[in-house]
Every structure is written in structure tokens, then in C-alpha cells.
């Protein structure tokens, strides 16, 4: 029963972050699955992809209804990451668990530092769309999703703002399309891997994450984005430090 309660609580937090910030929730899903629910790193990254796909689809629907998704540009950005996501997903099953933990701690720390960094003033970035950089960013994001089981929304949103000149709301909504596509591509290559998943835990986790994503979308309309990001970044930085310490001891 305690595992069920932990899964429900962790799912709610992941969904809330994903719905409010357009990403970042999956960075908490993996450590929650490992340290709270006893998953191995390999199983946790695979389970995280299942959770991310379900919650991203829910949040995507909510943002699409609000007109915040740019489908054509988002599909092109996602397409660049599909092959890297599939290849990285296949490689992840062959990496030592300590390597996966260290890599994930580094990515979590990067995500936290990005969120804590002050936003660039309006007009500071060029509004010219750069196709080469867009393809490179999409490919890198796909590889990250496939390898570590994270959606990469914390990288997708700033990439869409700076590389494709999206306004913030469109970047958040469109990032969910990219996350969903990359997660599905990675899951396709992991489906044959010998990783056992506890669906009695994953099912409730997904259920509360989906509900949390709807609440997160409403929360984003009421609370300032920078304040939400700062709170989430501090929590994420603490998680990254804990995982790093665990991996090296």
C-alpha cells in the first residue's frame, strides 16, 4: 500500500510540473521511480518514457485547445529527433547503471541551472529562424529522450524560443508535441529489451500524472512562470546532488 501511495503522490508532482512548465516533470519521474519505488535505473528510464508519453499527450491536448501548439514547425523539429531517440533508446539498455545515474544527475543539474538563470530581456535574441540549428537542437533533444527517459522539455522550450523565435506560450505547447514524438520513438526501440516493469505501480503513477497535468495547466494561468520555475529548480538541484552522491559512493 505504501508503494501505491508513493506512486500516486509522485505522479501528481510530475504531472503538475509538466502541465505548468511544459516540461521538467520527467526529470523528477526517474529519481522518484528509483529511490521511492525501487526501480533499477534501466527500468526507471523505460517506465519514465511511458509516463512522459501519457502525460505529455494530456497536456498537449489542453494546450492545443488553447491554440498554443504550432503543429507544422513542431512536427519538423520533432522529426529531426526521431532517429537519435530510437538509437539512444537501444543503446541505453547496454550501459552500466552507474553511468545512467551519473548522466541523469548531470542533466537534472543542467535543467535546474537553466531554470534559475534570469530570462533574457525581450528583443535580446534574434528572431531569425535558423534551420540548421533547429535540426541540431531537435536531434540532440531526441538523443537525450532516448538515452535517459526524459522528455527534455526544459531544453525544448528555450530551443523553440531562441532558435525558432516562438513566444513562450507557443514554445510550451509545441514542446509537448516534440516530447511525445521522441518518447514514442524511444519506446519503440526499448519494447524488445529485457526490462521488467511493475504496472501495478506505473498505472497509478500515470493516472495521477495525467490529472496533475490538467491542474498544472490551470496553475500556469494563475501563478507567474518565473516563480514556478525557481521553486522547481531548487527541488531539482537537490535531487541532482543526491543522485550524484549516490552514484559515486
Steps between C-alpha positions, in 0.01 A plus 500: 500500500787737576636453146158588360480819706852601396417434133185711523683790668800491264272484196308807616822703534632389160172583325473836674848602385443378146168679464622825657845526346470301176776269619722412790260255661672198349828606660334427833334179380822301468640574850154443648481159335851407613514631857135490605369200308807277468542490121841438344635792292432308176143417602444853632602666172270269303209549742562875489454499124160332541401758763634792296313388188166475681533828688641689202206393285260626766680833538531528121123467462444775757747738332366417152150600610648832613666549160856476638633227266671574168452164334705535181811650661472265798473194276810605305694559823389163636586318176866594541506319833319177413802300376733622781228413754465148361876438486563638848211296638657182366841597642366582847427134579870417455645771725604432863247624754756727669562676167128558451469639853795737457377619161154559637633696799694723261195565282284573805758752625512662155121527496497663845771753410317589178184569696682714756669712234325836449294519184651695212341841449252534217672561171833362622475197272496513125160420354653344188416130469812287450410162341843346566493583869138389523589157353801469733295592805227255401752218452669569833169507679401167344825336611450628855146363511607160371799460730368625832124463471433871545280707273747786487243775527742706708723512190226498236328815626810727490604344168164581344518856636855578391538289184148517353403836653186367671327701769502322837145362496544352152837355603348328804212354299713394203766344724238247611457385140878453471519315833220260403657415164847440646366290786304276263806453275715399797234265639479324164866396524476403867194277457713192439745566783498267800377760748227401744250776580269501802171612347329493840720800584526663156122499445413712808805720431368577152145557625597773748755645257226545239273670754792712620572615146152653477548671837842623389352664192255688722775588750712650222220747428490619862860497626794674336719273289829622650384425854394147404831442326707616797322271745528205265867573424598496870330161547665366186844618605465316831393184316801527265741539795350195672527285186858610440598412857327164469675416172853575623470323837 
